[in-house]
Amino acid sequence: MQEHHFDLTTPDGEMPTWVMRPDGDGPWPVVLFLMDAPGMRQEIRDMAMRVATSGYWVITAQQYYREVREYNLFSKEVTGHDLKRMYELMGNLTNGMVDADAGAMLAHAASDPAADPSRVGVVGYCMSGPFAVSVAAAHADVVRAAASFHGVALATEAADSPHRRLDDVTGEIYVAHAELDTHIEEPEVAAFEAALADSTATGRVERFVGLDHGFTFPTRPAFDRIGAETHWERLLDLLRRNL
């Protein structure tokens, strides 16, 4: 396996970026692994690496770079001030910004002979769950699969809400919702599911009974081993079938 760390130049600045891929020439299908709200940390890079071990060229980045060079909520004991700052950073990151970041990531993939940027998947967690759907709509010419795990803000009043953009998606969509998640309520999940059914997009919503927000992350209190492994099964199956 290989891992490369560098700054990726975007129209908005220098974005700290990591690429993981198998040894060999490739070209490997591309996966955009979007960070969650607590920020870039080793846990995110380890999860991205796990995807890469299955035969993908995976790219992940510190997407709060427009405001801070580094950010990791869990770098110390979390205070109320720390949570407030996280929500500020999260609130300032828009679908449009992430769509643009994805464009920069895809342009970099196109410059690497080891990557095949014509076959792209995108996955997001928590904050980045809706971003994954947004990127699938914004880059529908290449994104063949998008997954959201315990994603928030899937069906909001915003004009660019993910559920309003499903007709632009050409790849398969998979959304996993944790039953006990209070960051997004069941009616919003149901609204997204209904919009998906009414759209030209293909995909499904799956509810993980008895699990809570963050169940996929090994270091989070809500971590569930069976749920997390099921998440890997769903994600890798989605990528294998479409990429």
C-alpha angles and dihedrals in degrees: 000000000000133000127188127187122197144134113268114209114230131171087263100048144281113333117200103233140183128200122194125185142154122267115265136060101288129155090218125192112258126246123189107209107197119205123238127238098277089066141235115334140144091273090063092047091049091053091048089050091053089058090048091054088064091063108279138125099232127193127189131170147186097256097185086072092116088071108018135023093217133015131174117157091199097053088103140002106310119242132186089258090055092052091049090053092049091053090049092053091044092049092050094054110087135193089249092054092051091046087055092047089051089053090055091048091051092048089054090049089053089057093055117080088206091065130073104207092183089074110054136167127183130199131187138181131205105328092016097049092089089040089062090058091044092052090049089056096043094048100032092143091073109013107098099169138023130183133192122194118194086339122176133211094033096144114023137146091260117116090234096046110146093241090059093055101051094106088064092056117097098174129074118277125212122183123185117195124191109225094222095045110130093183088077123022126223095250090061091048090049090050090054091047091051092048090050091052091049094047133080090247123102126224145081146249119233125194119214104213117222095005129117138214112297097023092141096061116088094210097048123096091236093056113138117189097208092042092049093049090047087053089055090049092051095045098046092045090052092050095044094052096046107030 
